[in-house]
Amino acid sequence: LENEIKLVDKAIEKTIKGLNPNEYICLTSIPGIGPVIAAGIIAEIGSVAFFDSNNSLAKFAGLTWQSFSFLPLDFLPISSYIIYML
């Protein structure tokens, strides 16, 4: 089983290096991100070039917290209102 996992990991690495080598190298330079995680990230976002800014990529990935403090409670969706009340 371990040999099969290694073969699949190598196949993923070979494929992703051919598709997006610069982003693959950048992602795998981050500690804790290996070939499989990098391939998953690239598969989800396609290319960083698709995003106008770092913030838009972070929003797409769900890494930013949306603050509703600028809206009156009347304008909040009911689910957000419930979360806001917690």
C-alpha positions, 0 to 999 in steps of 0.5 A: 500500500505504501508503494502505491501511495508513493507512486500516486504522489509521484504521478501527481507531482509530475503532472502538476509540475507540467501544468503550473511549475512556478506556482507549484514551486512557490507552494511547495516552498511553504513548510508543511505543503507537499506535492499533494496539498500543492496539487489540491490548491492549484486544482481549486484555484487554477492560477493566482493570476485569475485574482485581482489581489491577495485579498480576493484570493483570500476571500475565495479561499475563505480565509477572511472574516466578513465583518457586518459591523458596518450594517444595521441589523435590519440588513443582515440575513437571518443566518448571519443575524443568529451568528452575530447574536452568539 
